[in-house]
Amino acid sequence: MASDTKKYVQRILDKLKKGSPLHANLPCEGELHIDRPVPYLLVYRVPPDGEDAFTSTLGKTESAYLVAPDTPACAVTPIIRAIANAMADKFGGFMLLEVWLSARMDASPFTIHICQKSALAVTEKLQLELQHIQLYQTQGIDIALEKSKKVPAPPYYREVFSIEEARKREIILIGLEIAPFYINQQTGTPYPLFLRELRENFGKALRKSFFEFIRIKTSYSAAHFEMLGTTELHEDVWKMDEKLAEYSNQFDFLLLVTPINAQEAWESFSKSKYRKNPVFHYRPMPIDPELIKRKLYNLPIEDIMDPTIAYLFRDKRNEIDRMLNMLSDREKPDFMYSSQQVFGKVEESLLDIASAILVASEPQRPPVENEMLDAYAFAELAKGELEYLKQQYDPVSTAVRVRDDVEGVMVSRGTLNIGSRYRISKDRAFSLLQHEVGTHVATYYNGMAQPFKLFYVGVPGYEQLQEGLAVLSEYMTGGLTNQRMRTLAARVITVHHMLAGNPFADTFGLLVDKYLFKPEAAFYIAMRVYRGGGLTKDAVYLKGLLNVIEYVKQGKDIAHLLVGKIRQDYLPIIEELMHRRLLKPLPLRPKFLEKPYIKKINDIKKDGSVFKMIG
């Protein structure tokens, strides 16, 4: 080994000894990345004729990889040997997994090469995980296993270790030969969507195999395979996260699709004896949706190597795109179609439950005048709840806005807005504050405490879980009245009726005549659904509640749902990011998850049902 190489290797070993992250540029444009000292390394030695699109990037999803040529002028074998020997001494064993591209088009998609009996258990795990890969338009992947007395290595390079050297050091050597089944043979270029999916599934299979090796062969401590994922992200990831939040924050979607003349529209509708469909007016559009879209699709999300982060960003970009479509089509027929893409439709099962709730729950008498709070009294109560959160996490703002241009109560970017004409019964005030402050404000600031801005801006489709959790908080604090349940069910009925093509006046008549809602209450239920041209969002309240009830009945921790503005099927992603230490502990825990309210969770676990929540 040349003296320069020895010094270079020694610097690498010194960093590993300190436990520091290692990002090194190797000779001839090579790259070495080790998040933290681990007993494995994924190696891709770039062939003499250049790298290919898959094998050169697949390792970059992992926490320890080396990508470099290995020629006399750019030798990396000494570096690989030094890392393997040092980590084998530290952890009692080491796994060196080398990948290369097969020259044979007819080869199995993956061929695993081994030369040691000690590698068999880990190899079987790798084979099993690769077989589980499900890819678009494939019926399953064939995995070949080749046992040989020859050390695995690509045909154009020598082996890194001899069998005897590896045995003495407790180093397992595995070769993974990959056929170019993801490449279009006519053009010579990869199928981009197929390649993306393959990279994501392949990375997970690798991590599970590394975890199996660590578990049975080393002293390294890891409780879950996702803990082996990379804990450091490229600075471009944070820049892109910043941009997605910036573009999302350039418009307040709900404010822009909520009428500013709701009270006047109700008075006009009432004077027409409920026959003439109301005309709604909206805030002027402060943005040009096409300009934001242009910036949105200029973000090079396809360059992000981490599959999980890339998925999060693509998902958010699609949602922003669809919301911009809705704003462009406000008060036009296409608004309703885009709304269904963002917020979904009404399934038959949900419609049946909503109808049953309206039959099972009788209308309640309205509270008497002296039992009501006006907007300003309610705002004072809200400040107390916000102060409770601020004591846990100082960045929480205790500001509450009473506004003339808002109907009802609305949380926008962590701030509670109350319509100046709003009134609420004293009995329901505390529970509504748990809905608005304990859920919507708390998850906003819990999300803000995370490194990713996406978690307070909101992941796509977060509204269903948010509203379900918020309604559950009302139940836990004793404020989920029959009338409130009837309203949630009526919203589902109204969305369904609107999607069937019925005009506003007909839907209003259905709520009043069949379901016995007071005319003004029916008007505001219908207004929320018909606003903008047809907003299907209001069906998610009941749907979200049903899903949260099932989640609790499965014995899962409800606090996990408060990490930010997430949706329920994101929980595996949340768990992965927590294992990878890319998310932080939650700073806020709302009142409804403390005594005495938390006791109701046990009732739900036993035999919870939305119908048992009806008084």
C-alpha positions in Angstrom: 0.0 0.0 0.0 1.5 3.4 -1.0 2.2 5.9 1.8 -0.5 8.3 0.5 -3.1 5.6 0.5 -2.0 4.5 4.1 -2.5 8.1 5.3 -5.9 8.3 3.6 -7.0 5.0 5.1 -5.8 6.1 8.5 -7.9 9.2 8.4 -11.0 7.1 7.5 -10.3 4.7 10.4 -9.8 7.6 12.8 -13.2 9.0 12.0 -14.9 5.6 12.4 -13.1 5.1 15.7 -14.6 8.4 17.0 -18.1 7.3 15.7 -18.3 10.3 13.4 -20.3 10.3 10.2 -18.0 9.7 7.2 -18.5 11.3 3.8 -15.4 10.9 1.7 -14.7 11.7 -2.0 -12.5 8.8 -3.2 -10.1 8.8 -6.2 -11.6 8.9 -9.7 -14.9 10.4 -8.5 -15.6 7.6 -6.1 -17.8 8.1 -3.0 -17.7 6.6 0.5 -20.6 7.2 2.9 -21.0 5.8 6.4 -23.6 7.4 8.7 -22.1 5.7 11.8 -19.9 2.7 12.4 -21.9 -0.5 11.4 -20.7 -4.1 10.8 -21.5 -4.1 7.1 -20.7 -2.3 3.8 -22.4 -2.3 0.5 -19.9 -2.0 -2.3 -20.3 -1.2 -6.0 -16.9 -1.2 -7.8 -17.6 0.8 -11.0 -16.7 -1.4 -14.0 -13.9 -0.1 -16.4 -16.5 0.8 -19.0 -18.5 3.0 -16.6 -21.4 2.8 -14.2 -25.0 1.8 -14.9 -28.2 3.5 -13.8 -29.3 1.1 -11.1 -26.3 -0.6 -9.4 -24.5 2.8 -9.1 -27.4 4.3 -7.1 -29.0 1.5 -5.2 -26.4 1.6 -2.4 -27.0 5.3 -1.9 -30.2 4.5 -0.1 -28.2 2.7 2.6 -26.3 4.0 5.7 -22.9 2.5 4.6 -21.9 2.3 1.0 -18.9 2.6 -1.3 -19.2 3.4 -5.0 -15.9 3.8 -6.9 -13.7 2.2 -9.7 -10.9 -0.1 -8.5 -8.1 0.4 -11.0 -4.4 0.7 -10.3 -4.6 4.4 -10.5 -7.7 4.5 -8.3 -7.4 1.5 -5.9 -10.2 1.2 -3.4 -9.5 -2.4 -2.3 -7.2 -1.3 0.5 -9.9 1.1 1.8 -12.6 -1.7 1.8 -10.2 -4.1 3.5 -9.3 -1.6 6.2 -12.9 -0.7 7.0 -14.0 -4.4 7.1 -11.1 -5.4 9.4 -11.7 -2.5 11.8 -15.5 -3.0 12.0 -15.1 -6.8 12.3 -12.8 -6.2 15.3 -15.2 -3.7 16.8 -18.4 -5.8 16.4 -17.1 -9.4 16.3 -18.1 -9.8 12.6 -18.6 -8.0 9.3 -20.7 -8.5 6.2 -19.3 -7.3 2.8 -22.0 -7.2 0.1 -20.8 -6.5 -3.3 -23.1 -5.9 -6.2 -22.5 -5.8 -10.0 -24.4 -5.8 -13.2 -24.7 -9.1 -15.1 -23.5 -9.2 -18.7 -26.2 -11.8 -19.6 -29.6 -10.7 -20.6 -31.1 -14.1 -19.9 -29.8 -14.4 -16.4 -32.0 -14.4 -13.3 -32.9 -10.9 -12.1 -30.9 -11.5 -9.0 -28.1 -14.1 -8.5 -26.6 -14.5 -5.1 -23.0 -15.8 -4.9 -21.4 -17.2 -1.7 -18.4 -19.2 -0.9 -18.8 -19.7 2.9 -21.2 -21.9 4.9 -21.3 -19.2 7.5 -23.0 -16.9 5.0 -25.8 -19.3 4.3 -28.3 -18.1 6.9 -28.0 -14.5 5.9 -28.1 -15.5 2.2 -31.4 -17.3 2.7 -32.8 -14.2 4.3 -31.7 -12.1 1.4 -33.1 -14.5 -1.1 -36.4 -14.6 0.8 -36.7 -10.8 1.0 -35.8 -10.4 -2.7 -38.5 -12.9 -3.6 -41.0 -10.8 -1.8 -40.4 -7.8 -4.0 -43.6 -6.9 -5.7 -43.1 -4.8 -8.8 -45.4 -3.2 -11.4 -46.5 -5.7 -14.0 -44.4 -8.6 -12.7 -45.5 -12.0 -11.5 -42.6 -12.4 -9.0 -38.8 -12.3 -9.3 -36.6 -15.4 -9.7 -33.6 -15.4 -7.3 -30.8 -17.8 -8.2 -28.2 -19.0 -5.6 -24.8 -20.0 -6.6 -22.4 -21.7 -4.1 -18.8 -21.9 -5.1 -15.3 -22.2 -3.7 -14.4 -19.0 -5.4 -14.8 -15.7 -3.6 -17.7 -13.6 -5.0 -16.4 -10.7 -7.2 -17.4 -9.1 -10.5 -15.7 -10.7 -13.5 -13.6 -7.6 -14.2 -12.0 -7.2 -10.7 -10.1 -9.4 -8.2 -11.7 -10.4 -4.9 -11.3 -8.1 -1.9 -10.5 -10.9 0.5 -9.4 -14.5 0.2 -11.5 -17.1 1.9 -8.9 -17.7 4.6 -8.5 -14.0 5.4 -12.3 -13.6 5.7 -12.6 -16.7 8.0 -9.9 -15.4 10.4 -11.7 -12.0 10.7 -15.3 -13.4 10.8 -16.1 -11.5 7.6 -19.0 -12.8 5.5 -18.6 -12.3 1.7 -21.7 -12.1 -0.4 -21.9 -11.2 -4.1 -25.2 -10.0 -5.8 -25.3 -10.1 -9.5 -28.1 -8.1 -11.0 -29.5 -8.7 -14.5 -30.5 -5.6 -16.5 -34.2 -6.6 -16.5 -35.1 -2.9 -15.8 -33.6 -1.6 -19.0 -35.4 -1.1 -22.3 -33.4 -3.2 -24.7 -34.4 -1.1 -27.7 -33.2 2.3 -26.2 -30.6 1.1 -23.7 -32.2 3.3 -21.0 -34.0 2.2 -17.8 -37.7 2.3 -17.4 -37.8 5.3 -14.9 -40.9 4.3 -12.9 -39.9 0.7 -12.8 -36.4 1.6 -11.6 -37.8 3.9 -8.8 -40.0 1.1 -7.5 -37.3 -1.5 -7.7 -34.8 0.8 -5.8 -37.3 1.3 -3.0 -38.1 -2.4 -2.6 -34.5 -3.5 -3.0 -33.3 -1.2 -0.3 -35.8 -2.6 2.2 -34.7 -6.2 1.3 -31.1 -5.2 1.9 -31.8 -3.6 5.3 -33.7 -6.7 6.5 -30.8 -8.9 5.4 -28.2 -6.7 7.2 -30.4 -6.8 10.3 -30.5 -10.7 10.2 -26.7 -10.7 10.0 -26.3 -8.2 12.8 -28.7 -10.2 15.0 -27.0 -13.5 14.7 -23.4 -12.7 14.0 -22.4 -9.4 15.8 -22.5 -7.4 19.0 -24.1 -4.4 17.2 -27.4 -3.3 18.9 -30.4 -2.6 16.8 -34.1 -3.3 17.7 -35.6 -2.9 14.2 -34.3 -3.2 10.7 -35.3 0.4 9.8 -32.8 1.5 12.5 -30.2 0.6 9.9 -31.5 3.2 7.4 -29.6 6.3 6.8 -29.9 9.0 9.5 -28.4 11.8 7.4 -30.0 13.4 4.4 -28.4 15.4 1.6 -28.8 19.2 1.9 -30.9 19.2 -1.3 -33.6 17.2 0.6 -34.0 20.0 3.1 -34.0 22.6 0.4 -36.8 20.8 -1.4 -38.8 20.4 1.8 -38.4 24.1 2.3 -39.7 24.8 -1.2 -42.7 22.5 -0.9 -43.7 24.2 2.3 -43.2 27.6 0.7 -45.4 26.8 -2.3 -48.1 25.3 -0.1 -48.1 28.3 2.2 -48.6 30.7 -0.7 -52.3 30.1 -0.5 -54.8 29.3 2.2 -57.0 26.8 0.5 -59.9 26.6 2.9 -60.2 30.4 3.2 -60.1 30.8 -0.6 -63.0 28.3 -1.0 -65.1 29.6 1.9 -67.8 32.2 1.1 -67.3 35.6 2.6 -71.1 36.4 2.3 -72.5 33.4 4.1 -74.8 35.4 6.4 -76.1 37.5 3.5 -76.6 34.4 1.3 -78.7 32.8 4.1 -80.9 35.8 4.4 -81.4 36.0 0.7 -82.1 32.2 0.5 -84.6 32.5 3.3 -86.5 35.4 1.7 -86.9 33.3 -1.5 -88.7 30.7 0.7 -85.7 28.3 0.1 -86.4 28.1 -3.7 -83.6 30.1 -5.2 -80.1 28.6 -5.0 -77.8 31.0 -3.1 -75.0 32.9 -4.7 -71.7 32.8 -2.9 -68.8 35.3 -3.1 -65.2 34.5 -2.4 -61.9 36.3 -1.5 -59.9 37.5 -4.6 -57.3 34.9 -5.7 -53.9 36.1 -4.4 -51.9 33.8 -6.6 -51.5 32.5 -10.1 -51.8 28.7 -9.8 -50.0 28.1 -13.1 -46.9 30.0 -11.9 -46.7 27.9 -8.7 -47.2 24.7 -10.7 -44.3 25.6 -12.9 -42.0 26.0 -9.8 -43.5 22.9 -8.3 -42.5 20.6 -11.2 -39.1 22.2 -11.5 -38.2 20.6 -8.1 -35.9 17.6 -9.0 -37.5 15.1 -6.7 -36.5 12.3 -9.0 -32.8 13.0 -7.9 -33.6 12.1 -4.3 -32.0 8.7 -3.6 -33.9 8.0 -0.4 -37.1 6.2 -1.5 -39.2 7.1 1.5 -38.4 10.8 1.4 -38.9 10.9 -2.4 -42.3 9.3 -1.9 -43.3 11.9 0.7 -42.3 14.8 -1.6 -44.0 13.3 -4.7 -47.2 12.7 -2.8 -47.2 16.3 -1.5 -46.4 17.7 -4.9 -49.4 15.9 -6.4 -51.7 17.2 -3.7 -50.6 20.8 -4.1 -51.0 20.4 -7.9 -54.6 19.2 -7.4 -55.5 21.9 -5.0 -54.2 24.5 -7.4 -56.4 22.9 -10.0 -59.4 23.4 -7.7 -58.5 27.0 -7.1 -58.3 27.5 -10.9 -61.7 25.9 -11.2 -63.4 27.6 -8.3 -67.2 27.8 -9.0 -66.7 25.6 -12.2 -67.7 22.0 -12.7 -64.2 20.6 -12.6 -63.8 21.8 -9.0 -65.9 18.9 -7.8 -63.9 16.3 -9.7 -60.6 17.6 -8.3 -62.2 17.6 -4.9 -62.9 13.9 -5.2 -59.3 13.3 -6.0 -58.1 15.1 -2.9 -60.7 14.3 -0.4 -62.4 11.1 -1.8 -65.9 10.1 -2.5 -68.7 8.6 -0.3 -68.5 4.8 -0.1 -71.8 2.9 0.2 -70.8 1.6 3.7 -70.2 5.1 5.0 -73.5 6.3 3.6 -75.3 3.5 5.3 -73.7 4.3 8.7 -74.6 8.0 8.3 -78.2 7.2 7.4 -78.4 4.9 10.5 -77.0 7.6 12.8 -79.7 10.0 11.6 -82.4 7.4 12.3 -80.9 6.4 15.7 -80.4 9.9 17.1 -83.2 12.2 17.7 -82.9 16.0 17.2 -82.2 17.8 20.5 -83.7 21.0 21.7 -81.4 24.0 21.1 -79.8 25.5 24.2 -81.5 28.4 25.9 -80.1 31.9 25.5 -78.4 32.1 28.9 -76.4 28.9 28.1 -74.7 30.4 25.1 -71.2 32.0 24.8 -70.5 34.6 22.1 -67.3 34.7 20.0 -65.4 36.9 22.4 -66.2 34.8 25.5 -65.2 31.6 23.5 -62.0 33.3 22.4 -61.0 33.9 26.1 -61.5 30.2 26.9 -59.4 29.3 23.8 -56.5 31.5 25.1 -56.5 29.4 28.3 -56.2 26.2 26.3 -53.4 27.7 24.1 -51.6 28.7 27.3 -51.7 25.1 28.5 -50.0 24.0 25.2 -47.5 26.9 25.4 -46.3 25.7 28.9 -45.3 22.5 27.2 -43.8 24.1 24.0 -42.9 27.7 24.0 -43.3 28.4 20.2 -47.1 27.9 20.6 -48.8 31.2 19.8 -51.7 32.1 22.1 -53.2 34.5 19.6 -56.9 34.1 18.8 -58.6 36.1 15.9 -62.2 37.1 16.0 -63.0 37.9 12.4 -66.0 39.3 10.4 -65.0 37.3 7.3 -65.1 33.8 8.9 -68.2 31.7 9.7 -67.9 29.4 12.7 -64.5 28.3 13.9 -61.4 27.5 11.8 -57.7 26.8 12.6 -55.4 28.2 9.9 -51.7 27.6 10.1 -51.8 27.0 13.8 -54.0 30.1 14.6 -57.6 29.8 15.8 -60.0 32.0 13.9 -63.5 32.6 15.2 -66.4 34.2 13.3 -67.6 37.4 15.0 -71.2 36.1 14.9 -70.3 32.7 16.3 -72.1 31.4 19.4 -71.7 28.1 21.2 -73.4 26.5 24.3 -71.3 26.5 27.5 -71.7 22.7 27.7 -69.9 22.1 24.4 -67.3 24.8 24.5 -64.5 22.8 26.3 -65.0 19.8 23.9 -64.9 22.1 20.9 -61.6 23.5 22.2 -60.2 20.0 22.4 -61.2 19.6 18.7 -59.7 22.9 17.5 -56.8 23.5 19.9 -56.1 20.1 21.4 -56.0 18.5 18.0 -55.6 20.9 15.1 -53.3 23.4 16.9 -51.4 20.7 18.8 -50.6 18.7 15.7 -49.6 21.9 13.9 -46.9 22.6 16.5 -45.9 19.0 16.9 -45.4 19.0 13.2 -43.4 22.2 13.4 -41.1 20.6 16.0 -40.1 18.0 13.3 -37.2 18.6 10.9 -39.5 18.2 7.9 -41.8 21.2 7.3 -44.2 18.7 5.6 -45.5 17.6 9.0 -47.0 20.9 9.9 -48.0 22.0 6.4 -49.8 18.7 6.2 -49.2 15.5 4.2 -51.7 14.7 1.4 -55.1 13.6 2.8 -54.3 14.4 6.4 -57.8 15.9 6.9 -59.5 12.6 7.4 -57.3 11.5 10.4 -57.2 15.0 11.8 -61.0 15.4 11.8 -61.6 11.9 13.1 -59.2 12.4 15.9 -60.7 15.8 16.7 -64.2 14.4 16.9 -62.9 11.6 19.1 -61.5 14.3 21.5 -65.0 15.7 21.7 -66.4 12.3 22.7 -63.6 11.8 25.3 -64.4 15.1 26.9 -68.1 14.6 27.0 -69.1 17.0 24.3 -70.1 14.8 21.4 -73.8 15.5 21.6 -76.5 13.8 19.5 -76.9 17.0 17.5 -73.2 17.0 16.7 -73.3 13.4 15.6 -76.4 14.2 13.4 -74.4 17.1 11.8 -71.5 14.8 11.0 -73.8 12.2 9.5 -75.7 14.9 7.6 -72.5 16.1 6.0 -72.0 12.7 4.5 -75.6 12.6 3.2 -75.1 16.1 1.8 -71.9 15.2 0.0 -73.5 12.1 -1.5 -76.6 14.1 -2.6 -74.4 16.8 -4.1 -72.3 14.3 -6.1 -75.5 12.8 -7.4 -76.2 16.1 -9.2 -78.8 17.6 -7.0 -78.9 21.4 -6.7 -78.4 23.2 -3.4 -82.1 23.9 -2.8 -83.1 20.2 -3.2 -80.3 19.1 -0.8 -81.4 21.7 1.7 -85.0 20.4 1.5 -83.8 16.8 2.1 -82.1 17.9 5.4 -85.1 19.9 6.6 -87.9 17.6 5.5 -86.5 14.1 5.9 -83.9 14.6 8.6 -85.6 17.4 10.6 -82.8 19.9 10.7 -83.7 23.5 11.4 -83.5 25.6 8.2 -80.5 27.7 9.2 -78.5 24.7 10.4 -79.4 22.9 7.1 -78.3 25.9 5.1 -74.8 26.0 6.7 -74.4 22.2 6.3 -75.2 22.5 2.6 -73.1 25.7 2.2 -70.0 23.9 3.4 -70.5 21.1 0.8 -71.5 23.3 -2.1 -68.9 26.0 -1.6 -66.4 26.5 -4.3 -68.3 24.3 -6.7 -68.6 21.1 -4.7 -66.2 20.4 -1.8 -66.3 16.7 -0.6 -64.1 17.3 2.4 -67.0 17.3 4.9 -67.5 13.5 4.5 -64.1 12.8 6.1 -65.2 13.8 9.6 -67.4 10.7 10.1 -65.1 8.5 8.0 -62.1 9.6 10.1 -63.9 8.9 13.3 -64.8 5.4 12.3 -61.1 4.7 11.3 -59.8 6.1 14.6 -62.3 3.9 16.6 -60.9 0.8 14.8 -57.3 2.0 15.5 -58.0 2.3 19.2 -59.8 -1.1 19.3 -56.6 -2.7 17.9 -54.8 -1.5 21.0 -52.6 1.0 19.3 -51.3 4.2 21.0 -53.4 7.2 20.0 -50.5 9.6 20.8 -48.7 8.3 17.6 -51.4 10.1 15.6 -50.4 13.5 17.0 -46.9 13.6 15.4 -48.1 16.2 12.9 -50.7 16.6 10.2 -50.5 13.0 8.9 -52.8 10.4 7.5 -53.3 7.0 9.0 -51.6 5.0 6.3 -48.5 7.1 6.8 -47.9 5.5 10.2 -45.4 2.9 8.8 -43.5 5.8 7.3 -43.6 7.7 10.6 -42.3 4.6 12.4 -39.5 4.2 9.9 -38.4 7.8 10.2 -38.5 7.5 14.0 -36.3 4.4 13.8 -33.9 6.3 11.6 -33.9 9.2 14.1 -35.1 11.6 11.4 -38.1 12.6 13.6 -38.1 14.0 17.1 -40.2 13.2 20.2 -43.5 15.1 20.4 -43.4 18.2 22.6 -47.2 18.5 23.0 -49.7 16.3 24.6 -53.3 17.7 24.7 -55.7 17.6 27.7 -58.0 15.0 26.2 -55.1 12.4 26.5 -54.8 13.1 30.2 -56.9 12.0 33.2 -59.8 11.8 33.6 -60.6 11.8 29.9 -58.1 9.1 28.8 -60.2 6.6 30.7 -62.7 6.5 27.8 -60.1 4.9 25.6 -60.5 1.7 27.5 -64.3 1.8 26.9 -63.6 2.1 23.1 -61.0 -0.8 23.3 -63.6 -3.1 24.8 -66.5 -2.7 22.5 -66.3 0.7 20.9 -68.8 1.7 18.2 -69.9 5.0 16.7 -73.5 4.0 17.7 -72.5 3.7 21.4 -71.4 7.3 21.2 -74.9 8.4 20.7 -76.6 9.5 23.9 
